[in-house]
Amino acid sequence: MKGYDFHRQKPLLNYIVDFYCHELNLAIEIDGITHYEEDVAVNDIVRQHEIEKFGVSFLRFTNEAIYKNMPGVLQAIEEWILDFEKKTHP
C-alpha cells in the first residue's frame, strides 16, 4: 500500500467534508453528537448522496470510535484502501 494524502476540511461541491483524498476519491466523515439530531442526520444523507453522484466514496466514524478505538478506525481505513487498490490495480 502506498501513501496517500488526505486534506482536512475539503470543499466538495457546495459542501465541506472532514477529510478527502483525491487519489482514492474518498471522503472520511467524523460524526459528533450533533449528527444524531434528525435535521443534521437528514442533511448528512442528502449531502453524501449529492457528493457520491460524482464518484466519491464515504467512510463515516463516530467521535466515540475515534476516541475509544483509533486502531480499529485506522484498520477500517486501511482495509478500504487495500480493497480499492485490488479493484483498481489487479
N, CA, C and O atoms as CSV, one atom per row, in Angstrom:
chain,resi,resn,atom,element,x,y,z
A,1,MET,N,N,0.854,-1.180,0.000
A,1,MET,CA,C,0.000,0.000,0.000
A,1,MET,C,C,0.892,1.232,0.000
A,1,MET,O,O,1.815,1.348,0.806
A,2,LYS,N,N,0.604,2.146,-0.912
A,2,LYS,CA,C,1.387,3.376,-0.976
A,2,LYS,C,C,0.794,4.429,-0.050
A,2,LYS,O,O,-0.302,4.250,0.482
A,3,GLY,N,N,1.506,5.504,0.138
A,3,GLY,CA,C,1.000,6.594,0.972
A,3,GLY,C,C,0.011,7.455,0.210
A,3,GLY,O,O,0.159,7.659,-0.995
A,4,TYR,N,N,-0.978,7.953,0.894
A,4,TYR,CA,C,-1.997,8.812,0.294
A,4,TYR,C,C,-2.125,10.084,1.115
A,4,TYR,O,O,-2.007,10.064,2.341
A,5,ASP,N,N,-2.366,11.190,0.425
A,5,ASP,CA,C,-2.562,12.473,1.093
A,5,ASP,C,C,-4.042,12.719,1.334
A,5,ASP,O,O,-4.856,12.654,0.412
A,6,PHE,N,N,-4.377,13.000,2.580
A,6,PHE,CA,C,-5.737,13.386,2.939
A,6,PHE,C,C,-5.720,14.862,3.315
A,6,PHE,O,O,-4.850,15.322,4.054
A,7,HIS,N,N,-6.689,15.585,2.799
A,7,HIS,CA,C,-6.804,17.007,3.086
A,7,HIS,C,C,-7.973,17.228,4.041
A,7,HIS,O,O,-9.048,16.649,3.878
A,8,ARG,N,N,-7.744,18.061,5.020
A,8,ARG,CA,C,-8.749,18.325,6.049
A,8,ARG,C,C,-9.647,19.476,5.622
A,8,ARG,O,O,-9.200,20.439,5.000
A,9,GLN,N,N,-10.944,19.354,5.976
A,9,GLN,CA,C,-11.938,20.390,5.683
A,9,GLN,C,C,-11.911,20.767,4.200
A,9,GLN,O,O,-11.732,21.928,3.833
A,10,LYS,N,N,-12.094,19.753,3.371
A,10,LYS,CA,C,-12.000,19.916,1.915
A,10,LYS,C,C,-13.354,20.292,1.314
A,10,LYS,O,O,-14.332,19.567,1.501
A,11,PRO,N,N,-13.424,21.409,0.597
A,11,PRO,CA,C,-14.665,21.764,-0.096
A,11,PRO,C,C,-14.909,20.815,-1.278
A,11,PRO,O,O,-14.021,20.590,-2.100
A,12,LEU,N,N,-16.118,20.270,-1.346
A,12,LEU,CA,C,-16.582,19.467,-2.475
A,12,LEU,C,C,-17.986,19.947,-2.816
A,12,LEU,O,O,-18.876,19.936,-1.966
A,13,LEU,N,N,-18.179,20.362,-4.043
A,13,LEU,CA,C,-19.435,20.990,-4.457
A,13,LEU,C,C,-19.689,22.181,-3.532
A,13,LEU,O,O,-18.815,23.030,-3.362
A,14,ASN,N,N,-20.863,22.247,-2.943
A,14,ASN,CA,C,-21.189,23.335,-2.007
A,14,ASN,C,C,-21.051,22.882,-0.551
A,14,ASN,O,O,-21.640,23.482,0.348
A,15,TYR,N,N,-20.286,21.841,-0.326
A,15,TYR,CA,C,-20.165,21.238,0.999
A,15,TYR,C,C,-18.697,21.172,1.410
A,15,TYR,O,O,-17.800,21.427,0.607
A,16,ILE,N,N,-18.475,20.833,2.653
A,16,ILE,CA,C,-17.122,20.602,3.156
A,16,ILE,C,C,-17.121,19.247,3.841
A,16,ILE,O,O,-17.957,18.974,4.702
A,17,VAL,N,N,-16.164,18.391,3.449
A,17,VAL,CA,C,-16.015,17.095,4.113
A,17,VAL,C,C,-14.847,17.183,5.084
A,17,VAL,O,O,-13.935,17.990,4.904
A,18,ASP,N,N,-14.884,16.344,6.118
A,18,ASP,CA,C,-13.850,16.402,7.148
A,18,ASP,C,C,-12.470,16.084,6.581
A,18,ASP,O,O,-11.511,16.815,6.828
A,19,PHE,N,N,-12.369,14.998,5.822
A,19,PHE,CA,C,-11.100,14.598,5.195
A,19,PHE,C,C,-11.398,14.090,3.793
A,19,PHE,O,O,-12.433,13.468,3.552
A,20,TYR,N,N,-10.479,14.361,2.868
A,20,TYR,CA,C,-10.678,13.907,1.494
A,20,TYR,C,C,-9.338,13.550,0.878
A,20,TYR,O,O,-8.344,14.254,1.056
A,21,CYS,N,N,-9.332,12.431,0.142
A,21,CYS,CA,C,-8.162,12.010,-0.631
A,21,CYS,C,C,-8.562,11.958,-2.097
A,21,CYS,O,O,-9.418,11.164,-2.487
A,22,HIS,N,N,-7.938,12.809,-2.907
A,22,HIS,CA,C,-8.255,12.877,-4.326
A,22,HIS,C,C,-7.882,11.582,-5.053
A,22,HIS,O,O,-8.638,11.113,-5.904
A,23,GLU,N,N,-6.723,11.003,-4.726
A,23,GLU,CA,C,-6.274,9.786,-5.412
A,23,GLU,C,C,-7.238,8.624,-5.206
A,23,GLU,O,O,-7.429,7.801,-6.101
A,24,LEU,N,N,-7.841,8.563,-4.027
A,24,LEU,CA,C,-8.778,7.485,-3.702
A,24,LEU,C,C,-10.222,7.875,-3.981
A,24,LEU,O,O,-11.109,7.022,-4.003
A,25,ASN,N,N,-10.458,9.176,-4.195
A,25,ASN,CA,C,-11.811,9.704,-4.310
A,25,ASN,C,C,-12.633,9.288,-3.090
A,25,ASN,O,O,-13.762,8.812,-3.205
A,26,LEU,N,N,-12.022,9.486,-1.917
A,26,LEU,CA,C,-12.580,9.030,-0.644
A,26,LEU,C,C,-12.736,10.192,0.324
A,26,LEU,O,O,-11.799,10.951,0.570
A,27,ALA,N,N,-13.934,10.313,0.862
A,27,ALA,CA,C,-14.207,11.278,1.924
A,27,ALA,C,C,-14.371,10.512,3.231
A,27,ALA,O,O,-15.003,9.456,3.273
A,28,ILE,N,N,-13.798,11.057,4.287
A,28,ILE,CA,C,-13.963,10.478,5.619
A,28,ILE,C,C,-14.647,11.522,6.483
A,28,ILE,O,O,-14.195,12.662,6.588
A,29,GLU,N,N,-15.734,11.113,7.094
A,29,GLU,CA,C,-16.508,11.998,7.952
A,29,GLU,C,C,-16.441,11.507,9.395
A,29,GLU,O,O,-16.553,10.311,9.665
A,30,ILE,N,N,-16.259,12.439,10.301
A,30,ILE,CA,C,-16.260,12.148,11.734
A,30,ILE,C,C,-17.516,12.790,12.295
A,30,ILE,O,O,-17.656,14.013,12.293
A,31,ASP,N,N,-18.430,11.955,12.776
A,31,ASP,CA,C,-19.728,12.431,13.243
A,31,ASP,C,C,-19.765,12.570,14.755
A,31,ASP,O,O,-19.629,11.596,15.495
A,32,GLY,N,N,-19.953,13.821,15.194
A,32,GLY,CA,C,-20.124,14.105,16.616
A,32,GLY,C,C,-21.570,13.938,17.027
A,32,GLY,O,O,-22.405,13.490,16.242
A,33,ILE,N,N,-21.855,14.295,18.246
A,33,ILE,CA,C,-23.184,14.079,18.822
A,33,ILE,C,C,-24.272,14.847,18.068
A,33,ILE,O,O,-25.414,14.392,18.007
A,34,THR,N,N,-23.939,15.992,17.499
A,34,THR,CA,C,-24.963,16.759,16.775
A,34,THR,C,C,-25.458,16.033,15.534
A,34,THR,O,O,-26.548,16.324,15.041
A,35,HIS,N,N,-24.674,15.094,15.025
A,35,HIS,CA,C,-25.083,14.353,13.824
A,35,HIS,C,C,-26.215,13.370,14.110
A,35,HIS,O,O,-26.775,12.781,13.185
A,36,TYR,N,N,-26.554,13.192,15.388
A,36,TYR,CA,C,-27.684,12.329,15.745
A,36,TYR,C,C,-28.997,13.093,15.767
A,36,TYR,O,O,-30.067,12.490,15.852
A,37,GLU,N,N,-28.923,14.422,15.690
A,37,GLU,CA,C,-30.144,15.221,15.621
A,37,GLU,C,C,-30.768,14.995,14.244
A,37,GLU,O,O,-30.067,14.923,13.235
A,38,GLU,N,N,-32.090,14.885,14.221
A,38,GLU,CA,C,-32.781,14.488,12.996
A,38,GLU,C,C,-32.457,15.381,11.808
A,38,GLU,O,O,-32.147,14.878,10.728
A,39,ASP,N,N,-32.521,16.687,11.985
A,39,ASP,CA,C,-32.280,17.580,10.847
A,39,ASP,C,C,-30.839,17.492,10.351
A,39,ASP,O,O,-30.596,17.575,9.147
A,40,VAL,N,N,-29.893,17.326,11.253
A,40,VAL,CA,C,-28.490,17.198,10.853
A,40,VAL,C,C,-28.276,15.868,10.139
A,40,VAL,O,O,-27.582,15.813,9.123
A,41,ALA,N,N,-28.865,14.800,10.663
A,41,ALA,CA,C,-28.725,13.481,10.040
A,41,ALA,C,C,-29.305,13.478,8.628
A,41,ALA,O,O,-28.718,12.891,7.719
A,42,VAL,N,N,-30.439,14.123,8.441
A,42,VAL,CA,C,-31.055,14.212,7.109
A,42,VAL,C,C,-30.148,15.008,6.175
A,42,VAL,O,O,-29.929,14.604,5.033
A,43,ASN,N,N,-29.621,16.126,6.647
A,43,ASN,CA,C,-28.707,16.924,5.824
A,43,ASN,C,C,-27.458,16.136,5.460
A,43,ASN,O,O,-26.960,16.251,4.340
A,44,ASP,N,N,-26.942,15.332,6.397
A,44,ASP,CA,C,-25.775,14.491,6.113
A,44,ASP,C,C,-26.061,13.522,4.973
A,44,ASP,O,O,-25.233,13.341,4.080
A,45,ILE,N,N,-27.230,12.905,5.009
A,45,ILE,CA,C,-27.606,11.933,3.975
A,45,ILE,C,C,-27.720,12.622,2.615
A,45,ILE,O,O,-27.202,12.120,1.618
A,46,VAL,N,N,-28.388,13.752,2.575
A,46,VAL,CA,C,-28.564,14.494,1.324
A,46,VAL,C,C,-27.200,14.915,0.781
A,46,VAL,O,O,-26.912,14.731,-0.401
A,47,ARG,N,N,-26.378,15.471,1.637
A,47,ARG,CA,C,-25.048,15.939,1.241
A,47,ARG,C,C,-24.211,14.779,0.702
A,47,ARG,O,O,-23.565,14.900,-0.339
A,48,GLN,N,N,-24.231,13.652,1.421
A,48,GLN,CA,C,-23.448,12.493,0.990
A,48,GLN,C,C,-23.925,11.990,-0.369
A,48,GLN,O,O,-23.106,11.687,-1.237
A,49,HIS,N,N,-25.235,11.898,-0.563
A,49,HIS,CA,C,-25.759,11.417,-1.854
A,49,HIS,C,C,-25.384,12.357,-2.996
A,49,HIS,O,O,-25.068,11.900,-4.095
A,50,GLU,N,N,-25.416,13.652,-2.750
A,50,GLU,CA,C,-25.040,14.612,-3.790
A,50,GLU,C,C,-23.576,14.435,-4.182
A,50,GLU,O,O,-23.242,14.454,-5.367
A,51,ILE,N,N,-22.710,14.264,-3.199
A,51,ILE,CA,C,-21.281,14.115,-3.478
A,51,ILE,C,C,-20.994,12.758,-4.119
A,51,ILE,O,O,-20.141,12.658,-5.001
A,52,GLU,N,N,-21.695,11.717,-3.684
A,52,GLU,CA,C,-21.491,10.379,-4.250
A,52,GLU,C,C,-21.835,10.325,-5.738
A,52,GLU,O,O,-21.310,9.478,-6.460
A,53,LYS,N,N,-22.699,11.208,-6.196
A,53,LYS,CA,C,-23.036,11.249,-7.621
A,53,LYS,C,C,-21.802,11.502,-8.487
A,53,LYS,O,O,-21.800,11.194,-9.679
A,54,PHE,N,N,-20.768,12.056,-7.889
A,54,PHE,CA,C,-19.528,12.358,-8.602
A,54,PHE,C,C,-18.459,11.298,-8.348
A,54,PHE,O,O,-17.275,11.525,-8.596
A,55,GLY,N,N,-18.890,10.130,-7.846
A,55,GLY,CA,C,-17.982,9.004,-7.676
A,55,GLY,C,C,-17.203,8.982,-6.378
A,55,GLY,O,O,-16.323,8.139,-6.206
A,56,VAL,N,N,-17.503,9.882,-5.464
A,56,VAL,CA,C,-16.801,9.922,-4.185
A,56,VAL,C,C,-17.394,8.867,-3.254
A,56,VAL,O,O,-18.612,8.754,-3.115
A,57,SER,N,N,-16.513,8.100,-2.623
A,57,SER,CA,C,-16.940,7.133,-1.611
A,57,SER,C,C,-16.809,7.761,-0.234
A,57,SER,O,O,-16.017,8.683,-0.036
A,58,PHE,N,N,-17.583,7.262,0.711
A,58,PHE,CA,C,-17.570,7.799,2.067
A,58,PHE,C,C,-17.275,6.711,3.084
A,58,PHE,O,O,-17.744,5.580,2.962
A,59,LEU,N,N,-16.504,7.067,4.070
A,59,LEU,CA,C,-16.369,6.295,5.299
A,59,LEU,C,C,-16.792,7.224,6.424
A,59,LEU,O,O,-16.372,8.380,6.476
A,60,ARG,N,N,-17.631,6.712,7.329
A,60,ARG,CA,C,-18.103,7.516,8.462
A,60,ARG,C,C,-17.702,6.840,9.761
A,60,ARG,O,O,-17.802,5.622,9.912
A,61,PHE,N,N,-17.250,7.657,10.683
A,61,PHE,CA,C,-16.895,7.183,12.012
A,61,PHE,C,C,-17.471,8.148,13.035
A,61,PHE,O,O,-17.603,9.342,12.765
A,62,THR,N,N,-17.805,7.643,14.185
A,62,THR,CA,C,-18.296,8.494,15.262
A,62,THR,C,C,-17.110,9.050,16.044
A,62,THR,O,O,-16.016,8.485,16.026
A,63,ASN,N,N,-17.344,10.162,16.728
A,63,ASN,CA,C,-16.326,10.699,17.627
A,63,ASN,C,C,-15.928,9.643,18.642
A,63,ASN,O,O,-14.751,9.498,18.974
A,64,GLU,N,N,-16.916,8.908,19.132
A,64,GLU,CA,C,-16.661,7.875,20.135
A,64,GLU,C,C,-15.689,6.821,19.597
A,64,GLU,O,O,-14.775,6.400,20.306
A,65,ALA,N,N,-15.883,6.400,18.356
A,65,ALA,CA,C,-14.970,5.416,17.759
A,65,ALA,C,C,-13.553,5.988,17.669
A,65,ALA,O,O,-12.578,5.278,17.914
A,66,ILE,N,N,-13.444,7.258,17.322
A,66,ILE,CA,C,-12.130,7.899,17.223
A,66,ILE,C,C,-11.445,7.909,18.587
A,66,ILE,O,O,-10.268,7.567,18.702
A,67,TYR,N,N,-12.185,8.300,19.613
A,67,TYR,CA,C,-11.599,8.416,20.956
A,67,TYR,C,C,-11.324,7.065,21.605
A,67,TYR,O,O,-10.322,6.899,22.301
A,68,LYS,N,N,-12.206,6.105,21.379
A,68,LYS,CA,C,-12.105,4.838,22.105
A,68,LYS,C,C,-11.470,3.699,21.311
A,68,LYS,O,O,-11.030,2.711,21.898
A,69,ASN,N,N,-11.418,3.826,19.981
A,69,ASN,CA,C,-10.914,2.719,19.183
A,69,ASN,C,C,-10.187,3.209,17.928
A,69,ASN,O,O,-10.497,2.781,16.816
A,70,MET,N,N,-9.236,4.093,18.112
A,70,MET,CA,C,-8.492,4.617,16.966
A,70,MET,C,C,-7.818,3.512,16.163
A,70,MET,O,O,-7.817,3.585,14.934
A,71,PRO,N,N,-7.237,2.480,16.806
A,71,PRO,CA,C,-6.663,1.397,15.990
A,71,PRO,C,C,-7.696,0.731,15.080
A,71,PRO,O,O,-7.381,0.379,13.943
A,72,GLY,N,N,-8.917,0.557,15.565
A,72,GLY,CA,C,-9.974,-0.038,14.748
A,72,GLY,C,C,-10.374,0.860,13.594
A,72,GLY,O,O,-10.647,0.379,12.495
A,73,VAL,N,N,-10.412,2.165,13.837
A,73,VAL,CA,C,-10.727,3.130,12.779
A,73,VAL,C,C,-9.644,3.097,11.706
A,73,VAL,O,O,-9.942,3.042,10.513
A,74,LEU,N,N,-8.394,3.130,12.134
A,74,LEU,CA,C,-7.287,3.092,11.175
A,74,LEU,C,C,-7.280,1.784,10.388
A,74,LEU,O,O,-6.969,1.773,9.197
A,75,GLN,N,N,-7.619,0.698,11.049
A,75,GLN,CA,C,-7.692,-0.595,10.361
A,75,GLN,C,C,-8.796,-0.582,9.309
A,75,GLN,O,O,-8.607,-1.094,8.205
A,76,ALA,N,N,-9.943,-0.001,9.643
A,76,ALA,CA,C,-11.055,0.074,8.687
A,76,ALA,C,C,-10.656,0.901,7.462
A,76,ALA,O,O,-10.991,0.542,6.333
A,77,ILE,N,N,-9.945,2.000,7.685
A,77,ILE,CA,C,-9.486,2.829,6.568
A,77,ILE,C,C,-8.477,2.056,5.724
A,77,ILE,O,O,-8.549,2.064,4.495
A,78,GLU,N,N,-7.541,1.391,6.388
A,78,GLU,CA,C,-6.534,0.609,5.662
A,78,GLU,C,C,-7.183,-0.496,4.844
A,78,GLU,O,O,-6.790,-0.726,3.700
A,79,GLU,N,N,-8.170,-1.185,5.410
A,79,GLU,CA,C,-8.859,-2.247,4.674
A,79,GLU,C,C,-9.596,-1.683,3.465
A,79,GLU,O,O,-9.611,-2.303,2.402
A,80,TRP,N,N,-10.213,-0.501,3.624
A,80,TRP,CA,C,-10.901,0.123,2.492
A,80,TRP,C,C,-9.888,0.422,1.384
A,80,TRP,O,O,-10.149,0.156,0.211
A,81,ILE,N,N,-8.738,0.973,1.763
A,81,ILE,CA,C,-7.709,1.320,0.772
A,81,ILE,C,C,-7.183,0.071,0.074
A,81,ILE,O,O,-7.025,0.068,-1.147
A,82,LEU,N,N,-6.909,-0.984,0.827
A,82,LEU,CA,C,-6.411,-2.220,0.218
A,82,LEU,C,C,-7.429,-2.790,-0.761
A,82,LEU,O,O,-7.060,-3.262,-1.837
A,83,ASP,N,N,-8.700,-2.750,-0.397
A,83,ASP,CA,C,-9.762,-3.214,-1.302
A,83,ASP,C,C,-9.812,-2.340,-2.556
A,83,ASP,O,O,-9.954,-2.857,-3.664
A,84,PHE,N,N,-9.698,-1.035,-2.391
A,84,PHE,CA,C,-9.675,-0.104,-3.514
A,84,PHE,C,C,-8.514,-0.426,-4.454
A,84,PHE,O,O,-8.680,-0.465,-5.673
A,85,GLU,N,N,-7.333,-0.655,-3.868
A,85,GLU,CA,C,-6.164,-0.952,-4.687
A,85,GLU,C,C,-6.325,-2.263,-5.454
A,85,GLU,O,O,-5.889,-2.365,-6.601
A,86,LYS,N,N,-6.939,-3.253,-4.839
A,86,LYS,CA,C,-7.179,-4.526,-5.523
A,86,LYS,C,C,-8.111,-4.336,-6.710
A,86,LYS,O,O,-7.912,-4.941,-7.763
A,87,LYS,N,N,-9.129,-3.496,-6.542
A,87,LYS,CA,C,-10.100,-3.265,-7.604
A,87,LYS,C,C,-9.522,-2.449,-8.748
A,87,LYS,O,O,-9.861,-2.676,-9.910
A,88,THR,N,N,-8.650,-1.498,-8.425
A,88,THR,CA,C,-8.153,-0.582,-9.452
A,88,THR,C,C,-6.809,-0.999,-10.033
A,88,THR,O,O,-6.444,-0.551,-11.120
A,89,HIS,N,N,-6.069,-1.846,-9.330
A,89,HIS,CA,C,-4.752,-2.305,-9.804
A,89,HIS,C,C,-4.618,-3.805,-9.569
A,89,HIS,O,O,-3.813,-4.234,-8.742
A,90,PRO,N,N,-5.409,-4.610,-10.296
A,90,PRO,CA,C,-5.375,-6.059,-10.045
A,90,PRO,C,C,-4.035,-6.709,-10.361
A,90,PRO,O,O,-3.881,-7.919,-10.193
